[in-house]
Amino acid sequence: MIVPEHSIRDIVNLMPVVQINKDLALKPKFHWGDEQELNRFIELKKEGSYPLIWLLPSTEVHYGSRYQKVDKTCSFIIATRETRKELFNDQRYIKSFDLVLNPLADYLTYGLTVSNISDRVDNDFDLFKHPNYSADTAENGTIDIWDAIKLDIKITFYDNIDCLKPIYYG
């Protein structure tokens, strides 16, 4: 059985580090689940949770044949921790989006497209940038303060996980 989360995990593990600030570069972390799992993950991992690529639960369509495949509309939250509430959006775009979030969204869409274990269903995807995404708003339940991007993308996963080829992010 194809497990899309395992395929995504393997693709994320191939991503390069991203520069968080002039002194710190980190590899992205990947996990998936509902809001309770997300909050538990952040509580246990603390600062080690970031930068984060989180997959929200969604329906999978499995196709059976000699070469199995799964279609899934993936909703990702790509987040970095930003505790400075006094920053305005123009500053957040420079510090969080330009340095961390936009490159991670690019890496993720590229990796899902060029790996031989997955491919985009079409060329379109939705991207929503959300500066100052925090627990203070009623619309979400995160326990940390984020700058985040929501990426919705339709992916086909293939039953050849052992054939993941190297991905060059150039």
Secondary structure by P-SEA (a helix, b strand, c coil): cccaaaaaaaaaaacccccccccbbbbbbbccccaaaaaaaaaaaccccccbbbbcbbbbbbbbccccbbbbbbbbbbbbbbccccccaaaaaaccccccaaaaaaaaaaaacccccccccccbbbbbbbccccccccccccccccbbbbbbbbbbbccccccccccccc
